[in-house]
Amino acid sequence: MDQAHNRKLQWQFFWIEFVTFAILFVILGLLIFHFFQDGLFKDVDHNLKMQQEILVNPKKRTPPKKKRTPSKQNARQIMNQPFQAQMIIYGANGRILNKGTLGNRYSVLKKLHIPMSELNELTMHTVGNDKFRTLYIKVPQKSGDPQAAGHYVLLIENLNVQMAAITQFKQIMIVVLVLFWLLSIGISYLFSLYFIRPIMKASQKQQDFVADAAHELKTPLTIIQNKLETLLTKPHDQIIDQSEAIAQTLNESERLYQLTQDLLTLARSDAHTVELQPQSIELPQFLKGVCEPYREMAVGQQKKFRLQTNNLQTVTVDPKLLQQLLVILLDNSLKYTQAGEKIRVRTEAPQGPHWLLIVENTGRSISKEDQKHLFERFYRVDQARNENTGGTGLGLSIAKWIMEQHHGRITVKNVEPHGVSFQLIFPKKLK
């Protein structure tokens, strides 16, 4: 995955996030606008409904504080309406009966024509530059208002103030949305950087892994090819004469085999195709079986090997993976210790929910800086020394993966006066 592809992917993230933010802001703006407008009209509709109740159901009116005749009381209530509110009474022939009470607004209100289909319905009407909220009703004969009794009445309230507020609110919402969109551009860009970084990091690791793997595969293949070509130039030599070349070829073949096995293990770990198979095992017997061949090799190399189980008996692990883990650590311990130095494998009794398995040696210590990268793939503390010992630089990466499979962890520290200790921390109850 090259830089151009990463940049393209980042822009895809950016546009997805920007469009998402833009849509969310628009939806939020529309919801706010809807509730604002609905709140304004709700008060108007409530006033119109209250006037309808007064005219249609005079018994539901609030009792007066002072004695008044019903007609005077209702007339006062009608006359005390807000300035925007009006009541138009229509006669049988459609003429306006209360022309005198409408004043100079009569010239505007007479242009309103309400169809019978809108009877008892709250509707919106426009006359010129004025907008009105209307409620067309039929007042019964027993109404408390003798002028309106038995007639069709149009309850009307002017919405110019509300519409001006809505227009102003729209303008504010547009400005706010533009500001939020500009802000979302910056946020989307930062998010695209945030999301692309782990992808770029993983891509770089993949490229490094492929390059390192190709290099590691190339080295033994080149040596094998050179040795075989040399043998072909000497067809009359006896095997004993070319034993060194043959031995080196075999060594490189073994190293190549181990490298491909390690690469396959890591590939399976990345693909999550390896499933943990936990079993209860007798740890002392298991460790003795794994460590015995390495104890014999250590004795043959004049190194000291010691195994301590410290009364820890039954544990739950994946036996195959634990054996692979111990082989990696013991193999490293043999490679990086000299004659007379010590290798020790020991366990510690459970401490809380964990138990410990420790593999340590008195070989060369590892610097703090190298310890930070020790479990990275193809990382080598000493390139030249590792090539001499035939290491692939993948063993400790596999060891870390095995511990992660067991929901545990592996740590490394130096021991005094010199040496290295690998601590394997396993959960006591493995799910």
C-alpha positions in Angstrom: 0.0 0.0 0.0 1.8 3.1 -1.2 1.6 6.7 -0.1 -0.8 7.7 -2.9 -3.2 4.9 -1.9 -3.0 6.0 1.8 -3.7 9.6 0.8 -6.7 8.4 -1.3 -8.0 6.4 1.6 -7.6 9.4 3.9 -9.7 11.5 1.6 -12.4 8.8 1.5 -12.5 8.9 5.3 -12.7 12.7 5.2 -15.6 12.8 2.8 -17.5 10.1 4.7 -17.1 11.9 8.0 -17.9 15.3 6.5 -21.1 14.2 4.8 -22.1 12.3 8.0 -21.6 15.5 10.1 -23.3 17.6 7.5 -26.4 15.4 7.4 -26.5 15.2 11.2 -26.3 19.0 11.6 -29.1 19.4 9.0 -31.3 16.9 10.7 -30.6 18.6 14.1 -31.3 22.0 12.6 -34.6 20.8 11.1 -35.7 19.3 14.4 -34.9 22.5 16.3 -36.7 24.6 13.7 -39.7 22.2 13.8 -40.0 22.4 17.6 -39.5 26.2 17.6 -42.2 26.7 15.0 -44.5 24.2 16.6 -44.1 26.0 20.0 -45.1 29.3 18.4 -48.2 27.9 16.7 -49.2 25.9 19.7 -49.8 29.1 21.7 -51.9 30.5 18.8 -53.9 27.3 18.4 -54.5 27.2 22.1 -55.9 30.8 22.1 -58.2 29.9 19.2 -59.5 26.7 20.8 -60.2 28.6 24.0 -62.3 31.1 22.1 -64.1 28.3 20.4 -64.9 26.8 23.9 -66.2 30.1 25.1 -68.6 30.5 22.1 -69.7 26.8 21.7 -69.8 25.8 25.4 -70.7 28.8 27.5 -71.0 26.7 30.6 -67.2 26.0 30.6 -66.4 29.7 30.9 -64.5 30.8 34.0 -67.0 32.3 36.5 -66.7 36.1 36.6 -65.4 37.9 39.7 -68.2 40.4 39.5 -71.9 39.9 38.5 -72.5 40.5 34.9 -75.1 39.4 32.4 -74.0 36.5 30.2 -74.0 38.6 27.1 -72.0 41.5 28.6 -69.5 39.0 30.2 -68.9 37.2 26.9 -68.7 40.5 25.0 -66.0 41.7 27.4 -64.0 38.4 26.9 -64.2 38.8 23.2 -63.2 42.4 23.3 -60.2 41.7 25.6 -58.6 39.4 23.0 -54.9 40.1 22.0 -54.5 42.7 19.2 -53.7 39.9 16.7 -56.9 38.1 17.4 -60.3 38.7 15.7 -63.7 37.2 15.3 -65.6 37.4 12.1 -69.4 36.6 12.2 -71.0 35.6 8.9 -74.7 35.9 8.2 -76.8 33.5 6.2 -75.9 35.2 3.0 -72.2 35.2 3.8 -72.2 38.9 4.8 -70.0 40.0 7.7 -72.3 41.0 10.5 -69.7 42.6 12.9 -68.1 44.9 10.4 -68.1 47.8 12.9 -65.9 45.9 15.4 -63.3 45.1 12.8 -62.4 48.7 12.2 -59.8 49.5 9.5 -58.9 45.8 9.4 -62.2 45.0 7.6 -60.7 45.8 4.2 -58.1 43.0 4.7 -60.3 40.5 6.5 -63.2 40.6 4.0 -60.9 39.0 1.5 -60.8 35.8 3.5 -62.9 33.0 2.0 -63.1 29.9 4.0 -64.5 26.7 2.4 -66.9 24.5 4.4 -64.4 21.7 4.2 -62.3 23.6 6.7 -65.1 23.6 9.3 -63.6 23.0 12.8 -60.1 22.8 11.3 -57.1 24.9 12.2 -55.7 26.2 8.9 -53.3 28.8 7.6 -54.3 31.6 5.1 -52.5 34.5 3.5 -54.0 37.8 2.4 -51.5 40.1 0.8 -48.5 40.3 3.1 -50.4 39.1 6.1 -50.6 35.5 7.3 -53.5 34.3 9.5 -54.2 31.2 11.6 -57.9 30.5 11.3 -60.6 28.3 12.9 -64.0 28.2 11.2 -66.8 27.1 13.5 -70.6 26.9 13.7 -71.9 28.6 16.9 -75.0 27.0 18.4 -78.1 29.0 19.2 -77.6 28.7 22.9 -74.2 30.5 22.8 -73.6 33.1 25.4 -72.9 35.7 22.7 -76.2 36.6 21.1 -74.5 38.3 18.1 -72.7 35.1 17.2 -75.4 32.6 18.2 -76.6 30.5 15.3 -74.0 31.9 12.9 -70.8 30.8 11.3 -67.8 32.4 13.0 -64.2 32.7 11.8 -61.8 32.9 14.7 -58.6 34.4 13.3 -55.3 35.5 14.7 -52.6 37.4 12.8 -49.3 35.6 12.5 -47.1 38.4 11.3 -45.1 38.6 14.6 -44.7 34.8 14.7 -43.7 34.7 11.0 -41.1 37.4 11.5 -39.7 35.4 14.4 -39.6 32.3 12.3 -37.8 34.2 9.5 -35.2 35.5 11.9 -34.8 32.1 13.4 -34.2 30.6 9.9 -31.5 33.2 9.2 -29.8 32.4 12.5 -30.1 28.6 11.8 -28.5 29.0 8.4 -25.6 31.0 9.8 -25.1 28.4 12.6 -25.3 25.5 10.1 -22.7 27.1 7.9 -20.4 27.6 11.0 -21.0 24.0 12.0 -20.2 22.8 8.5 -16.9 24.7 8.5 -16.2 23.2 11.9 -17.0 19.8 10.6 -14.5 20.2 7.9 -11.7 20.6 10.5 -13.1 17.8 12.6 -13.4 15.5 9.7 -9.9 16.2 8.6 -8.5 15.5 12.1 -10.6 12.3 12.3 -9.4 11.1 8.9 -5.8 11.5 10.1 -6.7 9.7 13.4 -8.2 6.8 11.6 -5.6 6.5 8.8 -2.6 6.4 11.1 -3.2 2.9 12.4 -3.8 1.7 8.9 -0.7 3.4 7.6 1.2 1.9 10.6 -0.1 -1.5 9.9 0.7 -1.1 6.2 4.2 -0.1 7.0 4.6 -3.0 9.3 3.3 -5.3 6.6 5.8 -3.9 4.1 8.6 -4.2 6.6 7.6 -7.7 7.4 7.5 -8.7 3.7 10.9 -7.0 3.0 12.5 -8.6 6.1 11.0 -12.0 5.2 12.3 -11.7 1.7 15.8 -10.8 3.0 15.8 -13.6 5.5 14.8 -16.1 2.9 17.3 -14.7 0.4 20.3 -15.2 2.6 20.1 -19.0 3.2 19.0 -19.5 -0.4 22.0 -17.6 -1.7 24.4 -19.6 0.5 22.8 -22.9 -0.6 23.0 -21.9 -4.3 26.7 -20.8 -4.0 27.7 -24.0 -2.2 25.9 -26.2 -4.7 27.4 -24.3 -7.7 30.8 -24.8 -6.1 30.2 -28.5 -5.7 29.2 -28.7 -9.4 32.6 -27.2 -10.4 34.4 -30.1 -8.6 32.6 -33.3 -9.8 35.6 -35.5 -9.1 36.0 -34.6 -5.4 35.1 -37.0 -2.8 32.4 -36.2 -0.2 35.0 -35.9 2.6 36.7 -33.2 0.6 33.6 -31.1 0.5 32.1 -32.0 3.9 32.3 -28.4 5.1 30.3 -27.1 2.2 27.8 -29.8 2.5 27.4 -29.2 6.3 26.9 -25.5 5.7 24.3 -26.2 3.1 22.5 -28.5 5.5 22.7 -25.9 8.2 21.2 -23.2 5.9 18.5 -25.7 4.8 17.5 -26.2 8.5 17.5 -22.5 9.0 15.4 -22.0 6.0 12.9 -24.6 7.2 12.7 -23.0 10.6 12.2 -19.6 9.1 9.3 -20.8 6.9 7.7 -22.6 9.9 8.0 -19.3 11.9 6.5 -17.3 9.1 3.6 -19.8 8.8 3.0 -19.6 12.5 2.8 -15.8 12.4 0.6 -15.8 9.3 -1.8 -18.1 11.1 -1.7 -15.9 14.2 -2.5 -12.8 12.1 -5.4 -14.6 10.4 -6.7 -15.8 13.8 -6.9 -19.4 12.5 -5.2 -20.9 15.5 -7.6 -21.9 18.3 -6.4 -22.5 21.8 -6.9 -26.0 23.1 -6.6 -25.8 26.9 -6.0 -28.9 28.9 -5.2 -29.7 32.5 -1.6 -31.0 32.7 0.8 -32.1 35.5 3.3 -29.3 35.2 6.4 -30.9 36.8 6.1 -34.0 34.5 5.4 -31.8 31.5 8.4 -29.5 32.1 10.7 -32.4 32.8 9.8 -33.9 29.4 10.4 -30.7 27.5 13.6 -29.6 29.4 15.4 -33.0 29.4 16.8 -32.8 25.8 18.0 -29.2 26.6 19.6 -30.3 29.9 21.6 -33.0 28.0 22.7 -30.4 25.4 23.7 -28.0 28.1 25.8 -30.6 29.9 27.4 -31.4 26.6 28.3 -27.7 26.2 29.6 -27.6 29.7 26.7 -25.4 30.9 24.7 -25.8 34.0 20.9 -26.5 33.7 18.4 -26.6 36.6 14.7 -27.2 36.8 12.6 -26.2 39.8 8.8 -26.7 40.0 8.2 -25.4 43.6 5.2 -27.6 44.4 3.1 -26.2 41.5 1.2 -29.3 40.2 -1.8 -29.0 37.9 -2.3 -26.1 35.5 -4.6 -25.4 32.5 -2.7 -24.5 29.3 -2.5 -25.5 25.6 0.3 -28.1 25.9 1.4 -27.8 22.2 1.7 -24.0 22.4 3.4 -24.1 25.8 6.0 -26.6 24.5 6.6 -24.4 21.5 7.1 -21.4 23.8 9.6 -23.3 26.1 11.5 -24.5 23.0 11.9 -20.9 21.8 13.2 -19.7 25.2 15.4 -22.7 25.9 16.9 -22.6 22.4 17.7 -18.9 22.9 19.2 -19.6 26.3 21.5 -22.3 24.8 22.6 -20.0 21.9 23.4 -17.0 24.1 25.3 -18.6 27.0 28.9 -19.7 27.2 30.5 -22.7 28.9 30.2 -22.5 32.6 27.1 -20.2 32.6 23.7 -21.3 34.0 20.2 -21.9 32.6 17.4 -22.3 35.0 13.6 -23.0 34.5 11.5 -22.5 37.6 7.9 -22.0 38.6 6.3 -19.9 41.3 3.2 -20.7 43.3 0.0 -18.9 42.3 -0.1 -15.2 43.4 -3.7 -14.1 43.2 -5.2 -15.1 39.9 -1.9 -15.9 38.2 1.0 -18.3 38.3 4.6 -17.8 37.0 7.0 -19.8 34.8 10.5 -18.3 34.6 13.2 -19.1 32.1 16.5 -17.4 32.9 20.2 -17.6 32.1 23.4 -16.0 33.2 24.5 -15.0 29.7 24.8 -11.5 28.3 22.3 -8.9 29.6 20.0 -6.9 27.3 19.9 -3.1 27.3 16.7 -1.3 28.3 16.4 0.1 24.7 16.6 -3.4 23.2 14.1 -4.7 25.7 11.5 -2.3 24.3 11.8 -3.9 20.8 12.7 -7.4 21.8 9.3 -8.9 20.8 9.0 -7.2 17.5 9.3 -9.3 14.4 12.8 -9.7 12.9 14.3 -7.6 15.7 17.8 -8.6 16.6 19.8 -7.4 19.5 23.0 -8.3 17.7 22.7 -8.8 14.0 26.1 -10.5 13.5 25.8 -12.7 16.5 22.3 -13.8 15.5 23.4 -14.8 12.0 26.1 -16.9 13.5 23.7 -18.7 15.8 21.1 -19.2 13.1 18.3 -17.2 14.6 15.4 -15.9 12.5 14.4 -12.9 14.7 10.8 -14.3 14.9 11.0 -16.6 18.0 10.2 -14.0 20.6 7.4 -12.6 18.5 5.8 -16.0 18.4 6.4 -16.4 22.2 4.5 -13.1 22.8 1.6 -14.3 20.6 1.4 -17.6 22.5 1.1 -15.7 25.8 -1.6 -13.5 24.4 -3.5 -16.6 23.3 -3.3 -17.7 26.9 -4.6 -14.3 28.1 -1.2 -13.8 29.9 1.9 -11.8 29.2 5.6 -12.2 28.8 8.2 -9.8 30.4 11.9 -9.6 30.3 14.4 -8.2 32.7 18.1 -8.4 33.4 19.5 -10.3 36.4 22.6 -9.4 38.4 25.5 -9.4 37.8 24.6 -10.4 34.2 22.0 -12.4 32.5 18.3 -12.3 31.3 15.1 -13.5 32.9 11.9 -14.1 30.9 8.8 -14.2 33.1 5.7 -15.9 31.7 2.6 -14.8 33.6 -0.3 -17.3 33.1 -3.9 -16.9 34.4 -4.8 -19.5 37.0 -8.2 -20.0 35.4 -7.9 -20.2 31.6 -11.2 -19.9 29.7 
